[in-house]
């Protein structure tokens, strides 16, 4: 039963992520295609580098644009800041590692490129409205 609970939680988490990304793609298709290309490249960079600390100046340098243009275009197209997107993605990585691999917070954080577990806990509470401990308990105890 415990493994079934974890599988169910993982499935619901993945469905939620799929729906969120699908809704984002619908909004993005309506915008200017040149700016969309930058946003998609930013997102790919974040996903590809989620295992390390991501700095805006590194993202901008990789895309050969300025940090200010990076932030302005991303906010214009997605409605959220680049930092918020990075943090949400890292929290999703941590959640998936906790669910699928049963890792500790410290281990999951290190895989997600967050060096301070206390900082990850604050981010988790901010974006998920619960503590990591509460999340982990809910995954373990889900009927």
Buried (B, 14 or more C-beta within 10 A) or exposed (E): EEEEBBEEBBEEBBEEBEEEEEEBEEEBEEBEEEBBEBBEBBBEBBEEBBEEEBEBEBBBEBBEBEBEEBBBBBBEBBEEEBEBBBBBBBBBBBBBBBBBEEBBBEBBBBBBBBEEBEEBBEBBBEBBEEBBEEBBEEBBEBE
